[in-house]
Amino acid sequence: MNLAVSNRTATSVIGVISAGIFMSLLWLLYLREPVTTAETPDLSVMPLLNAVLNGLSACCIAIGVWAIHNDKRILHIRMMLSALTFSAVFLVGYLVYHSFHGDTRFQGEGLIRGVYLVILFSHIVLSAVMLPMIFSTVFFAAAKRFESHRKLARWTFPIWLYVSVTGVLIYLILKHWPLPEA
């Protein structure tokens, strides 16, 4: 498929979509009260499912990068599209869960709280940066603009991997801290 779309048009569309998604997330998490009704569905499994989706995305990203460095182009494409799919399903699950649950507060204190907040802050900032980077990297590949794809993918890969891995780490810290006493 050869996309006959200018970089300017693609950048504009990608920017609007990415900003819309990120602003929706900020509104959902921090500005809106969570939905509370008697018929609120039980979504307690969603944080675990979302962590699994983030982990699967991270695995696919790592395998996809390994594949392209080893001239396994078809495997690369399959892994990156799988990572994109896992990330998209994660985003839908995240939106559904937080539309009912709202923000999750970390209850830890001391050093772990500082560590958690650094991880969370970097995760949030880089997830905002990552979204248009992923869209642009995929656009360049689909448009067969492989030189632009490679240049951007060098930056997209570590950021996307970091956000996916820290998503799992955030889940683990929120759900399993404090550690049980021995």
C-alpha positions in Angstrom: 0.0 0.0 0.0 1.4 3.4 -1.0 -0.1 6.2 0.9 -0.2 9.4 -1.2 -0.5 11.6 1.9 1.9 14.5 2.6 4.0 14.4 5.7 2.3 17.7 6.7 -1.2 16.2 6.4 -0.2 13.1 8.2 1.5 15.0 11.0 -1.6 17.2 11.4 -4.0 14.3 11.6 -1.7 12.3 13.9 -1.2 15.4 16.2 -5.0 16.0 16.5 -5.8 12.4 17.2 -2.9 12.0 19.7 -3.8 15.2 21.5 -7.5 14.2 21.6 -6.7 10.8 23.1 -4.3 12.3 25.7 -6.6 15.1 26.7 -9.5 12.6 27.1 -7.3 10.5 29.4 -6.4 13.5 31.5 -10.0 14.5 31.7 -11.1 11.0 32.6 -8.5 10.5 35.3 -8.2 13.9 36.9 -11.1 16.2 36.1 -14.2 14.0 36.0 -15.9 12.2 38.8 -16.0 8.4 38.2 -19.3 6.9 37.2 -21.0 5.5 40.3 -24.3 3.6 39.8 -25.8 0.6 41.5 -25.2 -1.3 38.2 -21.5 -0.6 37.9 -19.9 -3.6 36.4 -17.2 -5.6 38.3 -14.0 -4.5 36.6 -11.6 -5.7 39.2 -9.8 -7.9 36.7 -9.0 -5.0 34.4 -5.8 -3.7 36.0 -4.3 -7.2 35.8 -5.5 -7.6 32.2 -4.1 -4.2 31.3 -0.7 -5.1 32.8 -0.7 -8.4 30.8 -1.5 -6.4 27.6 1.4 -4.0 28.4 3.7 -7.0 29.0 2.6 -8.6 25.8 3.2 -5.4 23.9 6.7 -5.1 25.4 7.5 -8.6 24.4 6.3 -8.0 20.8 8.2 -4.8 20.6 11.5 -6.5 21.7 11.0 -9.4 19.3 10.0 -7.1 16.5 13.2 -5.0 16.9 15.3 -8.2 17.1 13.6 -9.5 14.0 14.3 -6.4 11.9 18.0 -6.5 13.0 18.1 -10.1 11.9 16.5 -9.5 8.4 13.3 -11.2 9.4 11.0 -8.5 7.9 7.7 -10.5 8.0 8.3 -11.4 11.7 9.1 -7.7 12.4 5.8 -6.6 10.8 3.8 -9.2 12.6 5.3 -8.4 16.0 5.0 -4.6 15.6 1.3 -4.9 14.5 0.8 -7.3 17.4 2.4 -4.7 19.8 0.2 -2.0 18.3 -2.9 -4.2 18.7 -2.1 -5.1 22.4 -1.4 -1.4 23.1 -4.7 -0.4 21.5 -6.7 -3.0 23.4 -4.9 -1.9 26.6 -6.0 1.7 25.9 -9.6 0.7 25.5 -9.4 -1.4 28.7 -7.7 1.5 30.5 -10.5 3.9 29.4 -13.3 1.5 30.4 -11.8 0.8 33.8 -11.0 4.4 34.7 -14.3 5.7 33.5 -15.9 3.7 36.3 -13.0 3.6 38.8 -11.3 7.0 38.4 -7.7 7.6 39.5 -5.9 5.0 41.6 -4.0 6.6 44.6 -0.8 5.0 45.8 -0.9 4.4 49.5 2.9 3.8 50.0 5.1 6.1 52.1 8.7 7.0 52.3 11.3 6.1 49.6 9.0 3.8 47.6 6.5 6.7 47.2 9.2 8.8 45.6 10.3 5.9 43.4 6.7 5.3 42.4 6.1 8.9 41.6 9.2 9.2 39.4 8.2 6.1 37.5 4.6 7.3 37.2 5.6 10.8 36.0 8.0 9.5 33.4 5.5 7.0 32.3 2.8 9.6 31.8 5.0 12.1 30.0 6.5 9.5 27.7 3.1 8.0 27.0 2.0 11.4 25.7 5.1 11.6 23.5 4.9 8.0 22.4 1.4 8.1 20.9 2.2 10.4 18.0 5.6 8.7 17.5 3.9 5.3 17.1 1.3 6.7 14.7 4.0 8.4 12.7 6.3 5.4 12.6 3.5 3.2 11.4 2.5 5.8 8.8 6.0 6.0 7.4 6.1 2.2 7.1 2.7 2.0 5.5 3.6 4.8 3.1 6.8 2.9 2.3 8.9 5.8 3.5 11.4 3.4 5.1 14.2 5.9 5.7 11.9 8.1 7.7 10.4 5.0 9.4 13.9 3.8 10.5 15.0 7.3 11.8 11.8 7.7 13.9 11.7 4.0 15.0 15.1 4.4 16.6 13.4 6.8 19.1 10.0 5.2 19.1 11.3 1.8 20.1 12.9 2.6 23.5 10.1 5.0 24.5 7.3 2.6 23.6 9.2 -0.3 25.4 9.8 1.9 28.5 6.1 2.9 28.7 5.0 -0.7 28.3 7.4 -2.0 30.9 6.7 0.8 33.4 2.9 0.2 32.9 3.5 -3.3 34.3 5.7 -2.0 37.0 3.1 0.6 38.1 0.5 -2.2 38.3 2.8 -4.3 40.4 3.7 -1.5 42.8 0.0 -0.4 43.2 -1.3 -3.9 43.7 1.5 -5.5 45.8 2.9 -2.7 48.0 3.5 -2.9 50.8 5.2 -6.2 50.5 3.9 -8.8 53.0 6.1 -9.2 56.0 8.1 -12.4 56.2 
